[in-house]
Amino acid sequence: MAIGGKSGDTVVGLSGVRRTRELAYVFIDGGIAANTLRELERLRRSGTEVYRVASLEPMTRALGREDALVVGIKRGGLAQGIAGRLADRPEGESGCVQDESTS
């Protein structure tokens, strides 16, 4: 994903994710506020897959933003690669949970 950050395929931070259209994925840190979580889960209406991750810190560290609690992936090659990786893993083994409780 660090390569995606340099190519512009990765959006780091809440304000950037809010402004970006055509996101394939949004990964949310498990420590995010409940209201923000509900707001971001609404992105599913536009076809974005939303996942909660116990900790985004390893991902955001690689992107140079350890403080970020939200990462978005734009549609395109990087998103297709992520889709393949997620599809290859049994549910629960990916380290992230697709929480549909508030959608």
N, C-alpha and C positions, 0 to 999 in steps of 0.2 A: 504493500500500500504506500510505502514511502515513495516509490516511483510514481504512483498515481498522484501524489501530492505535488510533485514537480511538474507533471504533465497537465495539471489542472482538473484531473478526473475526480479528485478528492476534495471535499469541502469540510473544513475543520471549524467547529464552534457553532453555537446555537444561532447567532445572528446570520452567519453565512448559509446555514441550512434553511433558515426561514426564508431567505431571499432567493434561493436557487430552485428552479423548476426542473422537471425531468430527472428527478433522482430515482435511481433503481433501488438503493438501499440506504437506510439510516440505522446506525448503530448507536445505542444510548447507554451510557454508564449506569450501572445499577443504583448509584447514589443520587440520581437526578430527582428533583422535586416532583411530586405527584401531578401538579397542575401542568408542568412543562411536559411530563410524560404523556398526559392526555392530549395536549396540543399536538405533539409530534406524531402520536398514533393516528391522528386524523389524516396524515399523509397517505395512509393506505387507500383512501378514496381515489387518489390519482394513480394508483398502481405501485406505489413505493412499498417495499418490504421493510418492516420496522422490527428491529431486534434489540432486546436488552442484553447487555453483557455485564458480568459481575464487575469487571474493571476494564475500562478502555485505556488505562495508563500505558500498557506496552505499545498499543497502536498509536496513541497520540505522541508518545515519546519519539517513536520512529518518524513522526511527521513534524517534530519540533515544537509541539504544543502540549506539554504534559498537563496543563490545566484544563483542557477542553473535555467536556462531558458528552459531546455529540459529534459524530462524524458521518457525513453523507458521501455516497458514491454516485457519480453521475452515470447515466446510461451510456453504454459503450463497451469497449474491449475489457477494461478492468472489471466492470460489473459482470460481464459474461464469464470471466475467469473465476470470480467469487461465486457465481451461481453454480459453476461446475464443482467447485470445492465443497460448497454447502450440500449439494446433491449427493456427493460421494460419501458423506458421513451419516451414520445412523443418528436419528433424532436424539438430542441431548448430548451428543458427543462433540458438537461443534463449539461448545463453550458459550453459546448464546441461546436465548430463548425467544421465540416469536410469540410474544404475549398478546393475545387477542381479547383479553378480559374487558378492555374498555372501549373496544371498537364497535 
